[in-house]
């Protein structure tokens, strides 16, 4: 399992969330800010099985003009 963190501009975040939900991925959007101008950003968090990572990355590439994407290994996952 992988945890994908996408840090992108606010204006791209809504479109990406819509596309992820349409593709039946569960995603969480967290409002964030940073950088020199402290512009509004969003961090989108998606947990997926390894074979679905490329699908999420493709949606992100097709939707966001600029994004920082981190793909992290998840040692353990439990749904409570």
ZAPA-37250 format. One record per residue (C-alpha): residue in one letter; x, y, z. Coordinates in steps of 0.25 Angstrom, whole numbers, padded with zeros to 4 digits, always signed. Layout:
BEGIN
AXYZ
...
//
This chain:
BEGIN
X+0000+0000+0000
X+0005+0014-0003
X+0001+0028+0003
X+0001+0039-0008
X+0003+0053-0003
X+0000+0064-0014
X+0003+0078-0011
X-0003+0087-0021
X-0010+0101-0023
X-0024+0103-0018
X-0030+0105-0031
X-0025+0091-0036
X-0029+0084-0023
X-0044+0085-0026
X-0042+0079-0040
X-0033+0068-0035
X-0042+0064-0024
X-0054+0063-0034
X-0046+0055-0043
X-0041+0045-0032
X-0055+0043-0027
X-0060+0041-0041
X-0050+0030-0042
X-0054+0024-0029
X-0042+0028-0021
X-0044+0033-0007
X-0036+0046-0004
X-0035+0056+0007
X-0032+0071+0004
X-0025+0079+0015
X-0023+0094+0013
X-0009+0098+0014
X+0000+0110+0012
X+0015+0112+0010
X+0026+0118+0001
X+0031+0132+0000
X+0018+0138-0003
X+0010+0129+0006
X+0000+0126-0005
X-0012+0117-0002
X-0009+0102-0005
X-0016+0089-0003
X-0010+0076+0001
X-0018+0064-0004
X-0015+0051+0003
X-0019+0038-0004
X-0016+0023+0000
X-0016+0013-0011
X-0011-0001-0014
X+0002-0001-0021
X-0004-0004-0035
X-0012+0008-0034
X-0001+0018-0032
X+0001+0021-0046
X-0014+0024-0048
X-0014+0035-0037
X-0001+0041-0043
X-0007+0041-0057
X-0019+0049-0052
X-0010+0058-0044
X-0002+0061-0056
X-0014+0063-0065
X-0021+0073-0055
X-0010+0081-0048
X-0001+0092-0054
X+0009+0090-0043
X+0010+0080-0032
X+0019+0073-0022
X+0016+0059-0021
X+0021+0049-0011
X+0018+0034-0011
X+0021+0027+0002
X+0021+0013+0006
X+0011+0009+0017
X+0016-0002+0026
X+0002-0004+0032
X-0012+0000+0029
X-0025-0003+0037
X-0039+0002+0035
X-0046+0004+0048
//
